[in-house]
Amino acid sequence: MFIKPDYNLKNIYEIDLDDLKNQGINALLFDLDSTIMGSKTGCYTKETLEWLEKVKKDFFVGVVSNNNNPDYIAKVSACSDFPVVFKAHKPDIKVAKKFMQEHKLSSETTCFVGDRPLTDVICGKKLGCKKTILVDSITADIEKPIVRFARKLERVFIKK
């Protein structure tokens, strides 16, 4: 199924980096909001930043976000040295594909990680990424009820 991820995990810290490396993956593309950064916060937690720095030792780390707020983009870009592309319009792949080309990434060695099946997982699949990983939203406990409902509805389809 096109929206079913290869892995469905609780959070990014559960990603088995050794397993990915053994499968020939050398690049991880992450969604931003609710995947590696609290939605609309504009900053990584210390724990996440340290984990991403560890990941960078063995993998290219990039961020693909649909966010289009210029102030937010500036704030996020100042937080770290990870390459970030905004206004990605996922699940459309045009922007993400250009980002991959600019950084000389091959879909055969790339894994896409995100918290939404209908945007992140589909984008990763359409890009031809070797693996896709779905994680739970890190801000689920403070999301509006309609957002939580939409997430639950999306996940019904990946369990079939």
C-alpha positions, 0 to 999 in steps of 0.5 A: 500500500502506498501510504504504508511506511516501511517502519512505524515507530513511536519516535525518531529515537527508535530508528535503528541507525545500524540497520539502515546503514546495513541496508545501504542507506546514507541519507535521512530526510526528516519532516520538521514540525511534529517529527523532529521539532515541536510544531511552531516552536522554531527550535529543536530540543537539546535531546533532538539536536544531540541525536541529530548530531550523532546521526550526522556522523554516518548519514546526510541529514536534511529537512523537508518542510511544508511550512511557508512562514518567512519568520519561522523559516528564518528562526529554524534555519538559525537553529542548526546547520542542517540543510532545510527546504521549506514550501515543499508542498508534500506529498508533491515531490518537485521541491524535495526532488530538487533538494535531493539533486542539489545535495547529490542524494540517491533515492536508493540510499535515502530514507524519508522520516515523518509523522504524517502518512498522507504527506511524508510517507507518500512523498517518500514513496513517490521520491522512490526512497529506499525506506519510509519511517512513520513516527508519532507526532511529538506534539500529539498531547497539545494538538487540537482535537481535529488534528488528533482525529485526522491523524487517527483517521490517516493511521486507520488506512496504514493498518490495513 
